[in-house]
């Protein structure tokens, strides 16, 4: 067995260097694209947060970097009664903000939870059983749910306005909860149907053999595996219901007004109070940011648990 020639060793070394260079170049390109995309996604949040600490001249001049382009001030937060010098005093604006925040939290969480429960049950039935409703089968029924998203909300404005006035649901939290549940229910059904369809039926059959009923197998076997999809569906529903403006502005007036309506009301006869709107907007999106970060850990944990099972 003879040793390889020195020229062959040199060529192999060059090939290995070229391979490593291509690998590092591809990785650098991928990370550059990801960093650029992260900057594009996070820049609106950064702009909103920094604008809440700007004065009027800083907003108009487009100053962006605190302590470099401008000196931060609590002007926007002071208008909400949330600055350090006003947080301890009584504030009508702060009380109004907390009321709208509570309305948004109650409506969004309740509607998302209700849609998740109803949508999960409907999706499980569509993924495990065969239905027939006239000429419609499972695929047609699933598409019917999805088709409800095609209808523009403005088409439903007048019917819902008349119906809610007749049922005394106008300007009530329960009215918004029921409407928002119907709004996000098709999305939950489609997400959860794919989740349940990817779970082998043999797991349920084994649970039934071990003595569990249909509900027992569903609650103890299927739901823990489908947890990542449920968390994703809940987050998506929460974001959609939290940010919904059209029906909130149409069907509320005083008691059930939500944060998006309050944000839009910052425009006045003298123009837009950008610092107040920025402070209010950042206070409105901050809970969604926190919830997304916290629940992301549960999504990863649920995916790992499902893979192990």
C-alpha positions as CSV (number, residue, x, y, z in Angstrom):
1,X,0.0,0.0,0.0
2,X,1.7,3.2,-1.2
3,X,1.3,6.7,0.1
4,X,-0.7,9.2,-2.0
5,X,1.4,11.7,-4.1
6,X,2.0,15.1,-2.6
7,X,0.1,16.7,-5.5
8,X,-3.0,14.7,-4.8
9,X,-2.8,15.6,-1.1
10,X,-2.5,19.3,-2.1
11,X,-5.5,19.0,-4.5
12,X,-7.6,17.3,-1.8
13,X,-6.7,20.1,0.6
14,X,-7.7,22.8,-1.9
15,X,-11.1,21.0,-2.5
16,X,-11.7,20.8,1.2
17,X,-10.9,24.6,1.6
18,X,-13.3,25.4,-1.3
19,X,-16.0,23.3,0.3
20,X,-15.5,25.0,3.6
21,X,-15.6,28.4,2.0
22,X,-18.8,27.6,0.1
23,X,-20.4,26.3,3.4
24,X,-19.4,29.5,5.3
25,X,-20.6,31.7,2.5
26,X,-24.0,30.0,2.3
27,X,-24.3,30.2,6.1
28,X,-23.4,33.9,6.1
29,X,-25.9,34.6,3.3
30,X,-28.7,32.8,5.3
31,X,-27.9,34.7,8.5
32,X,-27.8,38.0,6.6
33,X,-31.2,37.4,5.1
34,X,-32.6,36.4,8.6
35,X,-31.1,39.5,10.2
36,X,-32.5,41.7,7.5
37,X,-36.0,40.1,7.9
38,X,-35.8,40.4,11.7
39,X,-34.9,44.1,11.3
40,X,-37.9,44.6,8.9
41,X,-40.3,42.9,11.3
42,X,-39.0,44.6,14.5
43,X,-38.5,48.1,13.2
44,X,-42.2,49.1,13.5
45,X,-42.1,48.0,17.2
46,X,-38.9,50.0,17.7
47,X,-40.4,53.0,16.0
48,X,-43.5,52.9,18.1
49,X,-41.6,52.5,21.3
50,X,-39.2,55.3,20.6
51,X,-41.9,57.7,19.3
52,X,-43.7,57.4,22.6
53,X,-40.7,59.2,24.2
54,X,-40.4,62.0,21.6
55,X,-41.6,65.5,21.6
56,X,-43.4,67.1,18.6
57,X,-40.2,68.5,16.9
58,X,-38.5,65.1,17.2
59,X,-41.4,63.3,15.6
60,X,-41.6,65.8,12.7
61,X,-37.8,65.7,12.1
62,X,-37.7,61.9,12.0
63,X,-35.2,61.5,14.8
64,X,-34.7,57.8,15.5
65,X,-31.9,57.1,18.0
66,X,-32.5,58.0,21.6
67,X,-29.8,60.1,23.4
68,X,-28.1,60.6,19.9
69,X,-30.7,62.3,17.8
70,X,-33.0,63.4,20.6
71,X,-33.4,63.5,24.4
72,X,-36.2,61.1,25.5
73,X,-39.2,62.6,27.3
74,X,-42.2,61.1,28.9
75,X,-44.6,63.2,26.8
76,X,-46.6,60.3,25.3
77,X,-46.8,58.3,28.5
78,X,-47.7,61.5,30.5
79,X,-50.8,61.9,28.3
80,X,-52.0,58.5,29.4
81,X,-51.2,59.1,33.1
82,X,-48.5,56.3,32.9
83,X,-45.4,58.4,33.3
84,X,-43.3,58.3,36.6
85,X,-44.6,61.7,37.7
86,X,-48.3,60.9,37.0
87,X,-48.6,57.2,37.9
88,X,-49.3,57.9,41.5
89,X,-52.0,60.6,40.9
90,X,-55.5,60.2,39.8
91,X,-55.9,60.2,36.0
92,X,-59.1,60.0,34.0
93,X,-57.2,59.0,30.9
94,X,-55.4,56.2,32.7
95,X,-58.7,54.9,34.1
96,X,-60.2,55.0,30.6
97,X,-57.1,53.1,29.2
98,X,-57.4,50.4,31.9
99,X,-61.1,50.0,31.2
100,X,-60.4,49.6,27.4
101,X,-57.5,47.3,28.2
102,X,-59.7,45.1,30.4
103,X,-62.4,45.0,27.7
104,X,-59.8,43.8,25.1
105,X,-58.3,41.2,27.4
106,X,-61.6,39.7,28.4
107,X,-63.0,39.7,24.9
108,X,-59.9,38.4,23.1
109,X,-59.0,35.6,25.7
110,X,-62.7,34.5,26.0
111,X,-63.3,34.4,22.3
112,X,-60.0,32.6,21.5
113,X,-60.6,30.0,24.3
114,X,-64.2,29.4,23.2
115,X,-63.1,29.1,19.5
116,X,-60.3,26.7,20.5
117,X,-62.7,24.4,22.4
118,X,-65.4,24.4,19.7
119,X,-62.9,24.3,16.8
120,X,-60.9,21.4,18.3
121,X,-64.0,19.3,18.7
122,X,-65.2,20.1,15.2
123,X,-61.7,19.4,13.7
124,X,-61.4,16.1,15.6
125,X,-64.7,15.0,14.2
126,X,-63.8,16.0,10.7
127,X,-60.5,14.1,10.9
128,X,-61.8,10.9,12.4
129,X,-65.4,10.4,11.2
130,X,-67.2,10.6,7.9
131,X,-70.0,13.0,7.6
132,X,-72.6,13.6,4.9
133,X,-74.8,16.7,4.8
134,X,-76.7,16.5,1.6
135,X,-74.2,16.5,-1.2
136,X,-71.5,17.7,1.1
137,X,-68.8,15.4,2.5
138,X,-66.0,16.1,5.0
139,X,-63.8,18.0,2.5
140,X,-66.8,20.1,1.5
141,X,-67.7,20.9,5.1
142,X,-64.1,21.9,5.8
143,X,-64.0,24.2,2.8
144,X,-67.4,25.7,3.8
145,X,-65.8,26.7,7.2
146,X,-62.8,28.3,5.4
147,X,-65.1,30.0,2.8
148,X,-66.5,32.1,5.6
149,X,-63.3,34.1,5.7
150,X,-63.8,35.2,2.1
151,X,-66.9,37.3,3.0
152,X,-65.8,40.9,3.6
153,X,-66.7,42.2,7.1
154,X,-68.5,45.2,5.7
155,X,-71.1,43.0,4.2
156,X,-72.1,41.8,7.6
157,X,-72.1,45.2,9.2
158,X,-75.8,46.1,8.8
159,X,-77.2,42.6,9.6
160,X,-75.1,42.4,12.8
161,X,-75.9,45.9,13.8
162,X,-79.7,45.3,13.5
163,X,-79.5,41.9,15.1
164,X,-77.4,43.1,18.1
165,X,-79.8,45.9,18.7
166,X,-82.8,43.5,18.7
167,X,-81.0,41.1,21.1
168,X,-79.7,43.8,23.4
169,X,-76.1,42.8,22.6
170,X,-75.0,46.1,21.3
171,X,-72.1,47.6,23.3
172,X,-71.6,44.5,25.4
173,X,-68.6,42.2,25.9
174,X,-70.6,39.1,25.4
175,X,-71.7,40.4,22.0
176,X,-68.1,40.9,20.9
177,X,-67.1,37.5,22.3
178,X,-69.7,35.7,20.3
179,X,-68.9,37.5,17.1
180,X,-65.1,37.1,17.5
181,X,-65.6,33.4,18.2
182,X,-67.4,33.0,14.9
183,X,-64.7,35.1,13.2
184,X,-61.7,32.9,14.2
185,X,-63.5,29.6,14.4
186,X,-62.7,28.6,10.7
187,X,-59.0,29.2,11.2
188,X,-58.9,27.1,14.4
189,X,-60.8,24.3,12.6
190,X,-58.4,24.2,9.7
191,X,-55.3,24.3,12.0
192,X,-56.5,21.6,14.3
193,X,-57.9,19.4,11.6
194,X,-54.3,19.1,10.2
195,X,-53.0,18.4,13.6
196,X,-55.4,15.6,14.4
197,X,-55.1,14.1,10.9
198,X,-51.3,13.7,11.5
199,X,-51.9,11.7,14.7
200,X,-52.1,7.9,14.0
201,X,-55.5,6.3,14.8
202,X,-53.6,3.3,16.3
203,X,-53.0,5.4,19.4
204,X,-56.7,5.7,20.0
205,X,-57.4,2.1,19.2
206,X,-54.7,1.0,21.7
207,X,-56.3,3.3,24.3
208,X,-59.8,1.8,23.7
209,X,-58.3,-1.6,24.1
210,X,-56.8,-0.6,27.4
211,X,-60.3,0.4,28.6
212,X,-60.5,4.1,27.9
213,X,-63.6,5.5,26.3
214,X,-63.7,7.8,23.2
215,X,-63.6,10.9,25.4
216,X,-60.9,9.4,27.6
217,X,-58.7,8.7,24.6
218,X,-59.3,12.1,23.2
219,X,-58.4,14.0,26.5
220,X,-55.5,11.8,27.7
221,X,-53.9,10.7,24.4
222,X,-54.8,13.0,21.5
223,X,-54.9,16.5,23.2
224,X,-51.4,16.3,24.7
225,X,-49.9,15.4,21.3
226,X,-51.9,18.1,19.5
227,X,-50.8,20.7,22.1
228,X,-48.4,22.6,19.7
229,X,-51.2,23.1,17.2
230,X,-53.6,24.2,19.9
231,X,-51.2,26.8,21.3
232,X,-50.5,28.1,17.7
233,X,-54.2,28.3,17.0
234,X,-54.8,30.1,20.3
235,X,-52.0,32.6,19.7
236,X,-53.3,33.4,16.1
237,X,-56.9,33.8,17.4
238,X,-55.7,36.0,20.2
239,X,-53.8,38.3,17.9
240,X,-56.7,38.5,15.4
241,X,-59.3,39.3,18.1
242,X,-57.1,41.6,20.1
243,X,-56.4,43.8,17.0
244,X,-59.9,43.7,15.5
245,X,-61.2,47.2,14.9
246,X,-64.1,47.2,12.4
247,X,-66.7,45.4,14.5
248,X,-65.4,46.9,17.7
249,X,-66.0,50.4,16.4
250,X,-69.4,49.4,14.9
251,X,-70.9,47.4,17.7
252,X,-69.6,49.4,20.7
253,X,-70.0,52.9,21.9
254,X,-69.2,53.3,25.6
255,X,-69.0,50.2,27.8
256,X,-67.3,47.6,25.6
257,X,-64.9,49.8,23.6
258,X,-61.6,48.0,23.0
259,X,-58.1,49.3,22.7
260,X,-58.0,49.5,18.8
261,X,-60.9,51.9,18.9
262,X,-59.2,54.0,21.6
263,X,-56.0,54.1,19.5
264,X,-57.9,55.3,16.5
265,X,-59.5,58.0,18.6
266,X,-56.2,59.8,19.1
267,X,-56.8,61.8,15.9
268,X,-58.4,65.2,16.5
269,X,-59.0,68.6,14.9
270,X,-55.4,69.6,15.5
271,X,-54.0,66.5,13.8
272,X,-52.6,63.3,15.1
273,X,-50.9,63.2,18.6
274,X,-48.2,60.8,17.4
275,X,-46.5,60.5,20.9
276,X,-49.8,59.7,22.6
277,X,-50.8,57.3,19.8
278,X,-47.4,55.6,20.0
279,X,-47.5,55.2,23.7
280,X,-51.0,53.8,23.6
281,X,-50.1,51.5,20.7
282,X,-47.0,50.2,22.4
283,X,-49.0,49.6,25.6
284,X,-51.6,47.7,23.5
285,X,-49.1,45.4,21.7
286,X,-46.8,44.7,24.7
287,X,-49.1,42.0,26.1
288,X,-49.1,40.2,22.7
289,X,-45.3,40.3,22.6
290,X,-45.0,38.9,26.1
291,X,-47.6,36.2,25.5
292,X,-45.9,35.2,22.2
293,X,-42.5,34.9,23.9
294,X,-43.9,32.9,26.8
295,X,-46.1,30.5,24.8
296,X,-43.3,29.9,22.2
297,X,-41.5,27.9,24.9
298,X,-44.6,25.7,25.3
299,X,-44.8,25.2,21.5
300,X,-41.3,23.9,21.4
301,X,-41.9,21.8,24.5
302,X,-45.1,20.4,23.1
303,X,-43.4,19.5,19.8
304,X,-40.6,17.7,21.6
305,X,-43.1,15.8,23.7
306,X,-45.1,14.8,20.7
307,X,-42.0,13.6,18.9
308,X,-41.0,11.4,21.9
309,X,-44.5,10.0,22.2
